[in-house]
């Protein structure tokens, strides 16, 4: 049977086994084959097989699935090859003499999509002992701190206050001016690396830092003067979650796994003499907690990944503060729990992030998955060739944009060694 005698439906069925380059080639054979290759279902299925999230209706000027596929594929190809174009900017920011350990945006907003007017300032810390601020669009350095005596490993930016917080391996916390890099305050915990959490109460900035010497220090900015020092667990070092979206709760995690996590009420910082405002009762988790994340669309909903060995459990709690005339309780109500599938290989790196009210983004080494709070697996990404070390979720754009930017931002920043290459999607493409 010759190709000319096949019906249009037969041709479409045969062509469904071809890849995009082949479809473009055979479209030149004759008008019938061209018509078959333009069939919407071919390109729609190709899009859905290639990407988990596709929505051409939200993109201006995107009339067909074929155009969507070709344009998105072209953008991704250019991103991978690192060639700047009208669709994105790729800049190398060189200046650190050591590896970049951490980075954060100092700009109030990371991106403004569908516009060319994007102004982003980022801060990086490095094993060379410096913190630097960069103009991300130009790839130029704005300021750099003097070299510190110890390797810097943490940076927290506070755009609303125009401040930068750094932490080093000796437990020294410093505060820097976001415009000039001037050192504003310093505090030493006389410990190894101390994770820091920043929060605001009545327009005043505070930091809580955890130490390996069993203590949590609360400091007032900008001088970093000590307000309080507490020991949440006997004979046990501690770690801290980030502050809840409503600014009222921090989950305190014991490092040895023998004690259960507790919730620290941040307003204790302004009332250190009132012990009632300090901690909740222990959370009902009796195993080691690895990582935590807050669900950003809820005031204080936190997910914890725990258990000593695989398979790991994910348990979610809503934290509320119940007040009466004479009493106040910090209550943790369990929302959901589920067990991750057991992997046949050991896990070296675990990362978790929240999206909306009900969605968790979980990375185990090179694999990235989306789950509901009840454990329904929503999507799997296996694009990474190296271990995923951090997840950033963009909450202000469409899910397609979020997924794409999430992948490229993490990969480019964390895989660059001694310099940082930032990629921004400027036009409203998937």
C-alpha positions in Angstrom: 0.0 0.0 0.0 1.4 3.4 -1.0 1.5 6.4 1.2 -1.0 8.2 -1.0 -3.7 5.6 -0.4 -3.6 5.9 3.4 -6.4 7.8 5.1 -5.7 10.9 7.2 -6.5 9.0 10.4 -4.0 6.3 9.4 -1.3 8.8 8.7 -1.9 10.5 12.1 -1.7 7.2 13.9 1.6 6.3 12.1 3.0 9.8 12.7 2.3 9.5 16.5 5.3 7.3 16.8 7.7 10.0 15.4 9.6 12.7 17.2 9.3 16.4 16.4 12.2 16.6 14.0 10.8 13.7 11.9 7.4 15.4 11.8 8.9 18.6 10.5 10.7 16.7 7.8 7.9 14.6 6.5 5.6 17.6 6.5 7.4 18.6 3.3 6.4 15.5 1.4 3.0 16.6 0.2 -0.1 18.6 1.3 -1.8 15.5 2.8 1.2 14.6 4.9 1.5 18.3 5.9 -2.1 18.3 7.0 -1.6 15.1 9.1 1.5 16.5 10.8 -0.5 19.7 11.8 -3.0 17.6 13.8 -3.5 19.1 17.2 -3.5 15.7 19.1 0.0 14.9 17.8 1.6 18.0 19.3 -0.5 18.1 22.4 0.5 14.5 23.3 4.1 15.3 22.6 3.9 18.3 24.9 2.3 16.3 27.7 4.8 13.5 27.3 7.7 16.0 27.5 6.5 18.2 30.3 4.3 17.6 33.3 2.6 21.0 33.1 1.4 22.6 29.9 -1.1 25.4 29.5 -1.1 27.3 26.3 -4.1 29.4 27.3 -2.1 31.5 29.8 0.5 32.5 27.2 -0.3 35.4 24.9 0.1 34.6 21.2 0.4 30.9 21.7 -2.4 29.6 19.4 -1.3 26.0 18.7 0.2 23.1 20.6 2.8 22.8 17.8 3.9 26.4 18.3 4.0 25.8 22.1 6.2 22.7 21.7 8.7 24.2 19.3 9.0 27.5 21.2 9.5 25.8 24.6 11.9 23.3 23.2 13.9 26.1 21.6 14.1 28.0 24.9 15.2 25.0 26.8 17.9 24.2 24.2 19.2 27.7 24.5 19.2 27.6 28.3 21.2 24.4 28.3 23.7 25.8 25.8 24.0 29.0 27.9 23.5 31.4 25.0 21.8 34.7 26.0 18.7 35.6 23.9 15.7 37.8 24.0 14.0 35.2 26.2 16.4 35.1 29.1 19.7 36.5 30.5 22.6 34.3 31.6 25.4 36.0 33.5 28.5 34.7 35.2 29.3 36.5 38.4 33.0 35.9 39.1 34.9 37.2 42.1 34.9 34.6 44.9 38.2 32.7 45.4 36.4 29.7 47.0 33.3 27.8 46.4 29.9 29.5 46.9 28.3 28.0 50.1 24.9 29.8 50.1 23.1 32.6 48.3 19.8 34.6 48.7 18.0 37.4 47.0 18.2 40.8 48.6 15.6 42.2 46.2 12.0 42.5 47.5 10.9 40.3 44.5 12.8 37.8 42.6 11.3 38.4 39.2 8.7 40.3 37.4 7.5 38.2 34.5 6.1 39.6 31.2 8.3 42.7 31.5 11.9 43.6 30.7 12.2 45.8 33.9 13.7 43.3 36.3 16.0 44.5 39.0 17.5 41.8 41.2 20.2 41.9 43.8 21.7 38.7 45.2 24.1 38.0 48.0 26.5 35.1 48.1 28.9 33.7 50.8 31.9 31.6 50.1 34.6 29.4 51.6 37.0 32.3 50.9 35.4 34.1 53.9 33.6 36.9 52.1 30.0 37.9 51.5 29.3 39.7 48.3 26.3 41.5 46.8 25.7 41.4 43.0 23.7 43.1 40.3 22.2 39.9 38.8 21.2 41.5 35.5 24.7 42.9 34.8 26.7 40.2 36.6 28.7 42.8 38.4 29.8 43.0 42.0 28.1 45.8 44.1 30.1 45.3 47.3 32.2 42.8 49.2 33.0 42.3 52.8 36.5 42.0 54.2 37.8 38.4 54.4 36.6 36.8 57.6 38.7 34.5 59.7 36.5 31.5 59.2 34.6 30.1 56.2 31.2 31.6 55.7 28.4 29.0 55.2 25.1 30.8 55.7 23.5 34.0 54.3 20.0 35.3 55.2 18.7 38.4 53.4 16.0 40.7 54.8 14.8 42.8 51.9 12.3 44.8 53.9 15.0 46.0 56.3 17.8 46.0 53.6 20.0 43.9 55.8 22.2 40.8 55.3 23.0 38.2 58.0 25.9 35.8 57.7 27.1 32.8 59.7 30.5 31.1 59.8 31.8 27.7 61.0 33.0 29.2 64.3 29.4 30.3 65.3 29.9 34.0 64.6 26.8 35.8 63.3 27.2 39.2 61.6 24.8 41.8 60.2 25.6 43.8 57.1 24.0 46.9 55.4 22.4 45.8 52.2 23.5 48.8 50.2 27.1 49.4 51.4 28.2 46.1 53.0 29.0 48.0 56.2 29.2 45.7 59.3 26.5 46.7 61.7 26.7 44.1 64.5 28.3 40.8 65.5 27.6 38.0 68.0 29.7 34.9 68.8 28.1 31.8 70.3 31.5 30.1 71.0 30.2 27.1 69.1 30.4 25.4 65.7 28.2 26.6 62.9 25.0 28.1 64.4 21.9 28.1 62.1 20.1 31.5 62.3 16.4 32.4 61.8 15.2 36.0 61.4 11.7 37.4 62.2 9.9 40.6 62.9 7.8 41.5 65.9 6.1 44.9 66.0 8.4 46.1 63.2 11.5 45.2 65.2 13.9 42.6 63.8 15.1 39.7 65.9 17.3 36.6 65.3 17.3 33.3 67.0 20.4 31.1 66.6 20.9 27.5 67.6 24.2 26.2 68.9 25.8 22.8 69.3 26.2 23.7 73.0 22.5 23.0 73.7 21.5 26.7 73.6 19.2 29.0 71.6 20.2 32.7 71.7 17.7 35.4 70.8 19.3 38.6 69.5 18.0 42.1 68.7 19.0 43.8 65.5 20.9 45.7 64.3 23.4 45.5 67.2 22.8 41.8 67.7 22.6 42.3 71.5 21.5 39.2 73.4 18.0 39.2 74.8 17.8 35.6 76.1 19.6 32.2 76.2 17.6 29.1 76.7 18.2 25.3 76.8 15.2 23.5 75.2 16.7 20.0 75.7 19.1 18.6 78.3 22.5 17.5 77.0 21.5 17.9 73.4 22.4 20.3 70.6 19.6 21.9 68.6 18.6 23.0 65.1 15.9 25.4 64.0 13.3 25.4 61.2 12.6 28.7 59.4 10.0 31.0 60.9 6.4 30.3 60.1 4.6 32.5 57.5 2.7 34.3 60.3 6.0 35.0 62.0 4.9 33.4 65.3 6.5 29.9 65.4 9.9 28.2 65.0 10.2 24.4 65.4 13.2 23.4 67.5 14.7 20.1 66.5 16.9 18.0 68.8 20.1 16.7 67.1 20.3 13.4 68.8 16.8 12.1 67.9 16.0 11.0 71.5 13.8 14.0 72.3 10.7 15.2 70.4 10.7 18.6 68.6 9.1 21.6 70.2 7.6 24.8 68.9 9.2 28.1 70.0 6.8 31.1 70.2 8.7 34.0 68.7 7.0 36.7 70.8 8.9 35.2 73.7 11.7 37.4 72.3 10.0 40.5 73.6 9.0 38.9 76.9 11.9 36.7 78.0 10.9 36.9 81.6 7.5 35.1 80.9 8.2 31.4 80.7 4.6 30.7 79.6 5.4 32.2 76.1 8.3 29.9 75.5 7.6 26.3 74.2 4.8 24.1 73.2 4.5 20.5 74.4 6.7 18.1 72.5 5.4 17.1 69.0 4.4 13.4 68.7 7.5 12.5 66.8 10.0 10.2 68.5 12.5 9.7 65.6 15.2 11.9 64.1 13.9 14.8 62.0 16.0 15.5 58.9 14.4 18.5 57.2 11.3 20.7 57.5 9.3 23.2 55.5 6.4 25.5 56.0 3.4 25.5 53.6 3.4 29.2 52.5 -0.4 29.6 51.9 -1.2 28.7 55.6 -0.3 30.8 58.7 1.7 28.0 60.4 1.5 24.6 58.7 4.8 22.7 58.8 5.9 19.4 57.2 8.7 17.3 58.8 10.6 14.5 57.2 11.6 12.0 59.9 12.7 8.4 60.8 16.2 7.1 61.3 16.1 4.9 58.2 14.2 4.4 55.0 11.4 4.6 54.2 11.0 8.2 55.6 7.8 9.5 57.1 6.3 13.0 56.2 4.1 14.4 59.0 2.3 17.7 58.7 1.1 19.9 61.6 -0.9 23.1 62.0 0.5 25.3 64.8 -1.9 27.6 66.6 -1.6 29.8 69.7 -4.7 29.6 71.9 -5.0 32.4 74.4 -7.4 33.0 77.3 -7.5 35.6 80.0 -5.1 33.6 82.3 -3.5 31.1 80.0 -1.9 30.6 76.7 -1.2 27.3 74.9 0.9 26.5 71.7 -1.0 23.6 70.1 0.3 21.4 67.2 -2.6 19.6 65.4 -1.6 16.8 63.1 -3.0 17.3 59.6 -1.7 14.3 57.7 1.1 11.8 57.6 2.5 9.3 55.0 5.5 7.2 54.3 7.7 7.7 51.3 8.4 4.7 49.0 11.6 2.8 50.0 14.5 3.3 47.7 16.9 0.5 46.9 20.0 2.8 47.4 21.1 4.8 50.3 20.0 8.5 50.4 22.7 11.1 50.9 20.8 14.3 50.6 17.2 15.2 51.5 15.4 18.4 50.7 11.8 19.5 51.1 9.8 22.6 50.1 6.1 23.6 50.4 3.8 25.0 47.7 0.4 26.5 48.5 -1.6 24.7 51.2 -1.4 21.0 50.1 1.6 20.3 48.0 5.2 19.2 49.0 8.2 19.2 46.7 10.6 16.6 47.9 14.1 15.9 46.6 16.1 12.7 47.4 19.5 13.0 45.8 18.8 13.5 42.1 15.1 12.7 42.1 12.5 15.4 42.5 8.8 14.5 43.3 5.6 16.4 44.1 3.3 14.9 46.7 0.0 15.9 48.3 0.0 16.1 52.1 -1.7 12.6 52.2 1.1 11.0 50.1 -0.4 11.0 46.6 2.4 11.2 44.2 1.5 14.0 41.7 4.6 14.2 39.5 8.2 13.0 39.2 11.2 14.8 37.6 14.4 12.9 36.9 16.2 15.7 34.9 19.0 16.2 37.4 22.5 14.7 36.8 23.8 15.8 40.1 22.5 15.8 43.7 19.7 18.4 44.3 21.0 20.5 47.2 18.2 23.1 47.5 14.7 23.8 46.2 13.3 27.2 45.5 9.6 27.4 44.6 8.3 30.5 42.8 4.9 31.2 44.2 3.9 34.3 42.2 3.7 32.8 38.7 2.0 29.9 36.9 2.9 26.3 37.8 4.6 25.8 34.5 6.9 28.7 35.1 7.4 27.6 38.7 8.6 24.2 37.6 10.9 25.4 35.0 12.5 28.2 37.0 12.8 25.8 40.0 14.8 23.4 38.0 17.2 25.8 36.3 17.8 28.1 39.3 18.8 25.3 41.6 20.9 23.5 39.0 22.8 26.5 37.7 23.6 28.0 41.1 24.5 24.9 43.0 26.6 23.3 40.2 29.0 26.2 39.5 31.7 25.9 42.1 33.6 29.1 42.6 31.3 31.3 40.6 27.5 31.8 40.3 25.6 31.8 37.0 22.1 33.2 37.4 19.4 32.5 34.8 16.2 34.7 34.6 13.2 33.9 32.4 12.2 37.4 31.4 9.4 36.9 28.9 6.2 35.1 29.7 7.2 31.7 28.2 6.8 28.3 29.9 
